[in-house]
Amino acid sequence: MWNELDAQAARRRITDAYADHKWSSHPAVELKDVQLATRLAWADLERAGTPLDAPGQRLYLLGFVGPGPDLKLGRVTRKPDGREGSVKSYLQKHERTALTFGCPLVRAWISRPLRAGVSDWERKALNTVGALEGAVRCGEWFYSVDFDAALEAAQAARGRLWAG
């Protein structure tokens, strides 16, 4: 059994520990805190994208801490005849990739499913997030990007896309 308030506190401890330890790629953090923060990130995905495996196209942001990339921004599509769990398994592949850099997942967001326009939204969001001060972009992966700022920029990119 897990408690969401405990998980939020764990996420704060982890992000603060990594922010305060620029000299060390892995500050001393409790494994339990990492597990709680990751579980909270997945709960955030489930809440934002309910139901997570509904057919359609979605934009997602995955936030990490550690010596590697801070953020992965991309899109995922689930066709109506696609297998259940395909969105979750797709996102888990990115989580495993980040873990090879020693970067656990601590933040996450996904849009509701859309029928069209997500590829344009993704392109605009990637450029908008890449233009944030200090951001270093490597394809769909970013270094030195604050998750909340990236989320705000990605959502604003959608508004500009449909407005203009």
Backbone torsions as a table, in degrees:
resi	resn	phi	psi	omega
1	MET	NA	138.4	180.0
2	TRP	-126.7	154.8	-178.1
3	ASN	-114.5	127.0	-176.0
4	GLU	-65.2	-34.9	177.8
5	LEU	-65.5	-40.2	175.4
6	ASP	-62.6	-39.4	179.8
7	ALA	-66.1	-39.8	178.0
8	GLN	-64.4	-40.6	177.0
9	ALA	-65.0	-40.4	177.8
10	ALA	-62.2	-42.6	179.0
11	ARG	-60.8	-43.2	178.5
12	ARG	-63.0	-42.9	179.4
13	ARG	-61.3	-42.9	-178.5
14	ILE	-66.8	-49.7	-178.1
15	THR	-64.9	-37.4	176.5
16	ASP	-65.4	-41.5	-179.6
17	ALA	-62.1	-44.2	179.8
18	TYR	-69.7	-36.1	179.1
19	ALA	-66.4	-34.6	-177.5
20	ASP	-84.7	-7.9	-175.3
21	HIS	-118.7	59.6	179.8
22	LYS	-62.6	-28.0	-177.6
23	TRP	-79.2	-15.9	-176.1
24	SER	-123.5	132.1	-180.0
25	SER	-71.9	-23.8	-179.5
26	HIS	-136.6	93.6	176.7
27	PRO	-69.8	167.5	179.3
28	ALA	-73.1	108.0	174.6
29	VAL	-128.5	150.9	179.7
30	GLU	-77.8	136.1	176.6
31	LEU	-56.9	-38.9	179.2
32	LYS	-59.8	-39.6	177.7
33	ASP	-64.2	-42.1	178.3
34	VAL	-62.1	-45.2	179.7
35	GLN	-62.2	-42.7	179.5
36	LEU	-66.2	-43.2	-179.8
37	ALA	-64.3	-39.7	178.2
38	THR	-66.8	-41.9	178.0
39	ARG	-62.0	-39.5	177.6
40	LEU	-64.9	-39.9	178.0
41	ALA	-60.0	-42.9	178.2
42	TRP	-67.7	-35.7	176.2
43	ALA	-65.2	-38.4	176.8
44	ASP	-61.6	-41.0	177.1
45	LEU	-61.9	-46.5	-179.5
46	GLU	-60.5	-41.6	-179.6
47	ARG	-67.1	-47.7	-175.7
48	ALA	-68.1	-35.5	-172.7
49	GLY	-110.9	22.9	-175.2
50	THR	-59.5	131.9	-15.7
51	PRO	-75.6	140.2	-173.0
52	LEU	-61.0	-33.6	-178.4
53	ASP	-101.0	24.3	175.1
54	ALA	-67.6	144.6	178.6
55	PRO	-62.7	147.4	177.4
56	GLY	135.6	-178.5	179.0
57	GLN	-104.4	144.9	-178.4
58	ARG	-140.2	151.0	169.6
59	LEU	-100.2	143.1	179.4
60	TYR	-137.8	155.1	171.9
61	LEU	-131.0	131.6	176.0
62	LEU	-119.1	126.6	-177.6
63	GLY	-108.9	134.7	-175.7
64	PHE	-126.8	161.9	169.1
65	VAL	-124.5	150.9	178.2
66	GLY	136.1	-168.7	-175.2
67	PRO	-79.3	-9.8	-178.4
68	GLY	-100.9	-149.7	-176.9
69	PRO	-65.7	148.0	179.2
70	ASP	-89.7	-24.7	-168.4
71	LEU	-150.4	142.6	170.6
72	LYS	-124.3	125.2	179.4
73	LEU	-121.7	130.1	179.6
74	GLY	-167.7	-167.7	178.0
75	ARG	-131.3	155.0	178.8
76	VAL	-137.5	143.0	179.6
77	THR	-123.0	134.7	172.0
78	ARG	-121.5	119.1	178.5
79	LYS	-77.4	152.5	-179.1
80	PRO	-55.5	-31.3	-179.7
81	ASP	-96.1	7.9	179.7
82	GLY	-71.5	162.5	-177.8
83	ARG	-75.8	148.4	177.2
84	GLU	-62.2	147.4	178.3
85	GLY	83.0	2.7	-175.0
86	SER	-68.5	-36.6	178.9
87	VAL	-66.6	-47.9	-179.3
88	LYS	-61.8	-44.6	-178.8
89	SER	-66.6	-34.4	177.0
90	TYR	-63.2	-45.6	179.8
91	LEU	-69.0	-33.9	177.7
92	GLN	-64.1	-31.2	176.2
93	LYS	-61.6	-41.9	178.5
94	HIS	-68.4	-36.5	176.8
95	GLU	-61.9	-43.8	178.7
96	ARG	-64.7	-39.6	177.6
97	THR	-59.8	-46.0	179.7
98	ALA	-64.3	-35.9	179.0
99	LEU	-64.6	-25.9	175.9
100	THR	-66.2	-23.0	174.8
101	PHE	-88.8	-2.1	-176.2
102	GLY	79.4	29.7	-175.6
103	CYS	-116.6	102.9	177.8
104	PRO	-75.8	151.4	176.8
105	LEU	-75.2	126.6	178.8
106	VAL	-128.5	-15.4	178.5
107	ARG	-138.9	150.6	178.3
108	ALA	-162.3	148.5	176.3
109	TRP	-150.3	147.3	174.3
110	ILE	-144.6	143.8	179.6
111	SER	-76.5	167.9	170.2
112	ARG	-71.8	157.6	-179.3
113	PRO	-66.7	140.5	176.1
114	LEU	-123.7	156.1	-179.8
115	ARG	-82.8	-31.0	-176.2
116	ALA	-156.5	168.9	173.8
117	GLY	87.7	-3.0	-175.5
118	VAL	-72.9	-31.4	178.8
119	SER	-65.1	-38.7	175.8
120	ASP	-67.4	-41.5	178.0
121	TRP	-61.1	-43.6	179.6
122	GLU	-59.9	-46.8	-179.2
123	ARG	-59.3	-47.5	179.1
124	LYS	-64.9	-41.2	-179.3
125	ALA	-64.8	-43.4	178.3
126	LEU	-59.0	-43.9	179.5
127	ASN	-68.5	-39.2	-179.3
128	THR	-67.3	-46.4	178.6
129	VAL	-66.0	-39.6	178.0
130	GLY	-62.9	-23.2	-179.9
131	ALA	-87.7	-5.1	178.3
132	LEU	-62.9	146.6	-178.1
133	GLU	-57.7	127.3	177.5
134	GLY	83.9	-7.8	-177.0
135	ALA	-67.9	138.0	173.3
136	VAL	-119.6	119.6	-175.4
137	ARG	-104.4	136.2	174.0
138	CYS	-133.7	87.1	-175.1
139	GLY	68.5	-117.7	178.8
140	GLU	-99.6	5.0	179.4
141	TRP	-104.1	144.9	-178.1
142	PHE	-130.8	145.9	172.7
143	TYR	-115.1	150.8	175.3
144	SER	58.9	43.0	178.3
145	VAL	-124.8	129.6	175.2
146	ASP	-75.5	132.6	-176.8
147	PHE	-59.3	-47.3	-177.8
148	ASP	-63.0	-40.1	177.6
149	ALA	-65.4	-40.0	178.6
150	ALA	-65.4	-42.4	179.1
151	LEU	-62.5	-45.7	178.3
152	GLU	-60.9	-42.7	-180.0
153	ALA	-65.8	-41.7	-180.0
154	ALA	-65.4	-41.3	179.0
155	GLN	-69.0	-36.9	176.5
156	ALA	-65.4	-35.2	178.3
157	ALA	-62.2	-35.8	177.4
158	ARG	-66.0	-43.4	179.2
159	GLY	-61.0	-42.2	179.2
160	ARG	-67.7	-32.9	-179.1
161	LEU	-64.8	-46.2	-177.3
162	TRP	-81.8	-20.0	-179.6
163	ALA	-82.2	-30.0	-173.0
164	GLY	-126.6	NA	NA
